[in-house]
Amino acid sequence: MSGIHPSAIIEDGSQIGEGCVVGPFCYVGPQVKLADRVELKSHVVVTGDTSVGEETVIFNFSVIGEIPQDLKFGGENTRLEIGKRNRIREHVTVNTGTDGGGGVTRIGDDCLLMAGVHVAHDVQIGNRVIMVNHAGAAGHCIIEDDVIVGGISGLHQWVRVGRGAIIGALTMVPNDVIPYGLVQAPRGELDGLNLVGLKRRGVSREDIAALRVAFRELSTGDGTFMERAHRVGTDNESEYVQRIVDFVTGHSDRSFLTPGK
């Protein structure tokens, strides 16, 4: 408890792990659980039924675990779960879940949420996700591992963004984004593959070549986008291509951004 500034308010019932630092004028609510070595800079609010994983750092003026910005919310006991080693920068807001969306908002491990990012109710964020300054994810979005969301971009509610995709700055994303997709333009056009990200993660040339072929077939083949995806899955054994096929053929509440759209 020696790392708690005397001006901080720590409500009875909260759980503060070993080695935590709680800076000046922070507020920690009665249902909050901070794991070991969590650090709150000054003027941070952590409230609601919120758990924060080890070594996560939350910067000044962030508000974490407040109720959803959803007029249907009626005070139900919903949660926010934040994983380990995250960096949550200044003025970030993250809301708890809603009964209608599963009751929990989740953020995985090793994510970076830059200044001004908003994560709405029931959003599910994977590991190693980067959301650049003032990006926002509306309610019920799913952002898989290794995604980058560019600055001042917005994800429409219920949108899924597949693993390893990248969203350019100043982009509105109204539909699902395939794994490893590259999305840019004001209304979110699927403009290719995130080749830079694939190379940085050490994906083999063979898999990248297979992804290029699959993307061309999705772009220009006969039939509907879904029919083309099924054909790609039959014709290609690359695990990276199969991830795209599984993503496209899985459940979705939104349609897909398609190549060339």
Secondary structure as GFF3:
##gff-version 3
##sequence-region A 1 261
A	DSSP	beta_strand	9	10	.	.	.	ID=ss1
A	DSSP	beta_strand	15	16	.	.	.	ID=ss2
A	DSSP	beta_strand	21	22	.	.	.	ID=ss3
A	DSSP	beta_strand	27	28	.	.	.	ID=ss4
A	DSSP	beta_strand	33	34	.	.	.	ID=ss5
A	DSSP	beta_strand	39	40	.	.	.	ID=ss6
A	DSSP	beta_strand	45	46	.	.	.	ID=ss7
A	DSSP	beta_strand	49	52	.	.	.	ID=ss8
A	DSSP	beta_strand	57	58	.	.	.	ID=ss9
A	DSSP	beta_strand	63	66	.	.	.	ID=ss10
A	DSSP	beta_strand	79	82	.	.	.	ID=ss11
A	DSSP	beta_strand	87	88	.	.	.	ID=ss12
A	DSSP	beta_strand	93	95	.	.	.	ID=ss13
A	DSSP	three_ten_helix	99	101	.	.	.	ID=ss14
A	DSSP	beta_strand	104	107	.	.	.	ID=ss15
A	DSSP	beta_strand	112	113	.	.	.	ID=ss16
A	DSSP	beta_strand	118	119	.	.	.	ID=ss17
A	DSSP	beta_strand	124	125	.	.	.	ID=ss18
A	DSSP	beta_strand	130	131	.	.	.	ID=ss19
A	DSSP	beta_strand	136	137	.	.	.	ID=ss20
A	DSSP	beta_strand	142	143	.	.	.	ID=ss21
A	DSSP	beta_strand	148	149	.	.	.	ID=ss22
A	DSSP	beta_strand	154	155	.	.	.	ID=ss23
A	DSSP	beta_strand	160	161	.	.	.	ID=ss24
A	DSSP	beta_strand	166	167	.	.	.	ID=ss25
A	DSSP	beta_strand	172	173	.	.	.	ID=ss26
A	DSSP	beta_strand	181	184	.	.	.	ID=ss27
A	DSSP	beta_strand	189	193	.	.	.	ID=ss28
A	DSSP	alpha_helix	195	200	.	.	.	ID=ss29
A	DSSP	alpha_helix	205	220	.	.	.	ID=ss30
A	DSSP	alpha_helix	225	235	.	.	.	ID=ss31
A	DSSP	alpha_helix	239	249	.	.	.	ID=ss32
###
